Amino acid sequence: MRRQTPLLLLTLLSAALAGLALFQHRQIDRLHAQLAEALAQSTAITTQEPAELAMVREVERLKAELEDVRTQAVATPPAAASTRQRQESTLMDEMANMIENNPAMSEMVTAQQRSTMEVLYRRLAEQYDFAPEEREYFYDLLLARQMGRVNFGLLGMRSSVTDEERAAALQQMQETEAQMREDLRTFLNSEEDMAAFNYFEDTLGIRMELDGLAGNLRNTGEPLGADTYNQLVDVIHETRRQYPFTSTFVTDPNNSDLTRINEANIDTYATEMRQANELVAQAVVPYLTPAQLEVFRRNQEQQLVLQIGQFRMAAQMFGGQGE
């Protein structure tokens, strides 16, 4: 059985929030710096608000309103619960509309997802030793699939989506995935290279963890070597594969039903992953120095806390209530 980090679920959640995250991490600080510089230079400021700043303010307004609605839910009488839910759904619809229908936002989301693909699959592209134009086509294939996931994630934000619309969107996303893999197989023209791609994707969550570890070790005087990196991928993958997970986040990682993300499932995943991580920490002892192992353990917990935070956000957004 293939046991993977629940990367697809996290990808879909990230896709649904792509525009918001883009603004938060790339635009707001830059715009604030630009405004501060403009004020310092006593530059004349027009009464028309810059378009990008207007979008930032709108996203922040929606976030604030959504948080207010959820904060008030604690004291909401049962009779008013449906009103609160309608308010929250309306705000989610507005945010999805902003990401989907604003050309500038759509362009930025696409550029952000392209950059993400280049970062995540850089090591594999280097392993394939592509020519420049081959590398571009490889990333084009990955981006096409990723944007299909983005569209599905945005659909999940909408309160008005029907079961039929969700099923149709899921089928379209699956067809995009199948087409991408068919095109990739033709492009690679090698079963060995295709197997390398499959293994890379199976271990992509692990590689993301190790990339964080490598960054944390870079300035310690004990950096993570390439050979050690690859050995850790194999050891962690095998150790987790043998762990008897019951969490469907791991046993059914390609299930894209975001409504199954609820507190009970999150707690099960967190408990089992911490147990598996302890086994992993023991298994990697032969490959790391004591100082590296300490950083490794700390990085494991940080990554898990980040995942749990993303899942809890999804539970709030998509209303998962079941067991």
C-alpha positions in Angstrom: 0.0 0.0 0.0 1.3 3.4 -0.9 1.4 5.6 2.2 2.0 9.3 1.5 1.9 12.5 3.3 -1.6 13.9 2.6 -0.1 16.2 -0.1 -3.1 16.4 -2.3 -5.4 17.6 0.5 -2.8 20.2 1.5 -2.4 21.2 -2.1 -6.1 21.7 -2.6 -6.3 23.8 0.5 -3.3 25.8 -0.6 -4.8 26.3 -4.0 -8.1 27.6 -2.5 -6.1 30.2 -0.6 -3.5 30.9 -3.3 -4.5 34.4 -4.0 -4.8 35.3 -0.3 -1.5 33.8 0.5 0.1 35.5 -2.4 -1.0 38.9 -1.2 0.0 38.2 2.4 3.5 37.0 1.6 4.4 38.9 -1.5 2.4 42.0 -1.9 1.5 43.6 1.4 5.1 44.2 2.6 6.2 45.5 -0.8 3.2 47.9 -1.0 3.8 49.1 2.5 7.5 49.8 1.7 6.5 51.6 -1.5 4.0 53.8 0.4 6.5 54.6 3.1 9.1 55.6 0.5 6.5 57.7 -1.3 5.6 59.5 1.9 9.3 60.0 2.9 9.9 61.7 -0.4 6.8 63.8 -0.1 5.6 62.6 -3.4 2.2 63.8 -4.4 -0.4 61.1 -3.7 -3.4 60.9 -5.9 -6.9 60.4 -4.5 -7.3 57.2 -6.5 -6.1 54.1 -4.6 -3.7 51.9 -6.5 -5.4 48.8 -7.9 -3.1 46.3 -6.1 -3.6 48.1 -2.7 -7.3 48.1 -3.3 -7.2 44.3 -3.7 -5.1 43.9 -0.6 -7.6 46.0 1.4 -10.5 44.0 0.0 -8.9 40.7 1.0 -8.1 42.0 4.5 -11.7 43.3 4.8 -13.1 39.8 3.9 -10.7 38.1 6.3 -11.7 40.5 9.1 -15.4 40.0 8.4 -15.1 36.2 8.2 -13.2 36.2 11.6 -15.8 38.4 13.2 -18.6 36.1 12.1 -16.7 33.1 13.5 -15.9 34.8 16.8 -19.6 35.7 17.2 -20.5 32.1 16.7 -19.5 31.2 20.2 -22.3 33.3 21.6 -24.8 32.6 18.8 -28.2 31.2 19.9 -29.2 28.1 18.0 -32.0 30.0 16.2 -29.5 32.4 14.7 -27.0 29.7 13.7 -28.3 29.5 10.1 -27.9 33.3 9.7 -24.3 33.1 10.8 -23.7 30.3 8.4 -25.2 32.3 5.6 -23.0 35.2 6.4 -19.9 33.1 6.5 -20.8 31.4 3.2 -21.4 34.8 1.5 -17.9 35.9 2.6 -16.3 32.7 1.2 -18.2 33.2 -2.1 -16.9 36.8 -2.3 -13.3 35.7 -1.7 -13.6 32.9 -4.4 -15.1 35.4 -6.8 -12.2 37.8 -6.2 -9.6 35.2 -7.0 -11.5 33.8 -10.0 -12.8 36.9 -11.7 -10.1 39.4 -11.2 -7.6 39.1 -14.2 -4.7 40.5 -12.2 -5.4 38.1 -9.3 -5.7 35.2 -11.7 -2.4 36.1 -13.4 -0.6 36.4 -10.0 -2.1 33.1 -8.8 -0.9 31.3 -12.0 2.6 32.8 -11.6 2.7 31.8 -8.0 1.8 28.2 -8.8 4.4 28.1 -11.6 7.0 29.2 -9.1 5.9 26.6 -6.6 6.2 23.8 -9.2 9.7 25.0 -10.1 10.7 24.9 -6.5 9.1 21.5 -5.6 10.3 19.7 -8.7 13.7 21.3 -9.2 15.7 18.3 -7.9 13.8 15.9 -10.3 14.3 18.3 -13.2 18.0 18.3 -12.4 18.0 14.5 -12.2 16.5 14.3 -15.7 19.2 16.7 -17.0 16.7 18.4 -19.4 17.6 20.9 -22.1 16.2 24.4 -21.3 13.2 24.0 -23.6 12.5 20.5 -22.2 12.6 21.9 -18.6 10.1 24.5 -19.6 7.7 22.0 -21.1 8.1 19.8 -18.0 7.0 22.7 -15.8 4.2 23.5 -18.2 2.7 20.0 -17.7 2.9 20.3 -14.0 1.3 23.7 -14.0 -1.6 22.6 -16.1 -2.4 19.9 -13.5 -1.9 22.3 -10.7 -4.3 24.9 -12.1 -6.9 22.1 -12.3 -6.4 21.6 -8.6 -6.6 25.4 -8.0 -10.0 25.5 -9.8 -11.3 22.6 -7.8 -10.1 24.2 -4.6 -11.8 27.5 -5.5 -15.0 25.6 -6.2 -14.8 24.1 -2.7 -14.9 27.6 -1.2 -18.4 28.3 -2.7 -21.5 27.7 -0.6 -23.8 27.3 -3.6 -21.9 24.4 -5.2 -24.2 21.3 -5.7 -23.1 17.7 -5.4 -23.5 17.4 -9.1 -21.2 20.4 -9.8 -18.6 19.1 -7.3 -18.7 15.6 -8.9 -18.3 17.2 -12.4 -15.4 19.3 -11.2 -13.7 16.3 -9.5 -14.0 14.3 -12.7 -12.5 17.2 -14.7 -9.6 17.4 -12.3 -9.0 13.7 -12.5 -9.1 13.9 -16.3 -6.6 16.7 -16.2 -4.4 14.5 -14.0 -4.7 11.5 -16.4 -3.9 13.7 -19.4 -0.9 15.2 -17.7 0.5 11.7 -16.9 -0.1 10.5 -20.4 1.6 13.5 -21.9 4.5 13.2 -19.4 5.0 9.5 -20.2 5.1 10.3 -23.9 7.5 13.2 -23.2 9.9 11.2 -21.0 9.7 8.2 -23.4 11.2 5.9 -20.7 9.6 3.7 -18.2 12.6 4.1 -15.9 12.1 7.9 -16.0 8.4 7.6 -15.4 9.1 5.3 -12.4 11.4 8.0 -11.1 8.7 10.6 -11.4 6.2 8.3 -9.6 8.6 7.7 -6.7 9.4 11.4 -6.5 5.8 12.3 -6.2 5.2 9.5 -3.6 8.0 11.1 -1.5 7.3 14.7 -2.3 6.0 15.5 1.2 9.2 14.0 2.7 11.3 16.0 0.3 9.6 19.2 1.4 10.3 18.3 5.0 14.0 17.6 4.2 14.3 20.9 2.2 13.3 22.7 5.4 15.8 20.6 7.3 18.5 21.4 4.8 17.8 25.1 5.2 17.9 24.9 9.0 21.3 23.1 8.8 22.8 25.4 6.2 24.4 27.8 8.7 25.2 25.3 11.5 28.5 24.0 10.0 27.0 20.6 9.5 25.0 21.0 6.2 22.9 18.1 4.8 24.9 16.4 2.0 23.2 15.3 -1.2 23.8 11.6 -0.5 22.5 11.8 3.0 19.4 13.7 1.7 18.6 10.8 -0.7 19.2 8.2 2.0 16.9 10.0 4.3 14.2 10.1 1.7 14.3 6.3 1.3 14.5 5.6 5.1 11.7 7.9 6.0 9.5 6.7 3.2 10.0 3.0 4.1 9.5 3.7 7.9 6.2 5.5 7.3 5.1 2.9 4.8 5.4 0.2 7.5 3.6 2.2 10.2 -0.1 1.0 10.6 -1.8 4.3 9.9 -5.6 4.4 10.2 -5.9 8.0 9.3 -7.5 8.3 5.8 -5.3 11.4 5.3 -2.5 8.8 4.8 -4.3 5.6 3.7 -6.4 7.4 1.1 -4.2 10.5 0.2 -5.8 11.0 -3.2 -9.3 11.5 -1.8 -10.0 15.1 -2.6 -13.2 15.4 -0.4 -12.3 18.4 1.7 -15.3 18.0 3.9 -13.7 14.9 5.6 -11.2 17.3 7.2 -12.7 17.6 10.7 -11.4 17.7 14.3 -11.6 13.9 14.9 -9.7 13.1 11.7 -7.1 15.8 12.4 -6.5 14.5 15.9 -6.1 10.9 14.6 -3.6 12.1 12.0 -1.6 14.2 14.5 -1.4 11.3 17.0 -0.4 8.7 14.5 2.1 11.0 12.7 3.8 11.8 15.9 4.2 8.1 16.7 5.5 7.5 13.2 7.9 10.4 13.5 9.4 8.9 16.6 10.1 5.7 14.7 11.6 7.8 11.8 13.8 9.7 14.2 15.2 6.4 15.5 15.7 5.1 11.9 17.7 8.1 10.7 20.2 8.0 13.6 22.9 6.2 11.5 22.8 9.0 8.9 22.9 12.1 11.1 25.3 13.6 13.6 23.8 14.2 17.1 23.6 17.9 16.3 21.8 17.2 13.0 19.5 14.8 14.7 18.4 17.4 17.2 17.5 19.8 14.4 15.8 17.0 12.5 13.5 16.2 15.4 12.7 19.9 15.9 12.0 20.2 12.1 9.7 17.2 12.2 7.5 18.8 14.9 7.5 22.2 13.2 6.3 20.6 9.9 3.6 18.6 11.6 2.3 21.7 13.5 2.2 23.5 10.2 0.2 20.7 8.6 -2.2 20.5 11.5 -2.7 24.3 11.3 -3.6 24.0 7.6 -6.0 21.2 8.3 -7.8 23.2 11.0 -8.1 26.1 8.6 -9.7 23.7 6.1 -12.1 22.4 8.7 -13.2 26.0 9.4 -13.5 26.8 5.7 -15.2 23.7 4.4 -17.3 22.8 7.4 -16.2 19.2 8.0 -18.2 17.8 10.9 -18.2 14.0 10.4 -16.1 11.4 12.0 
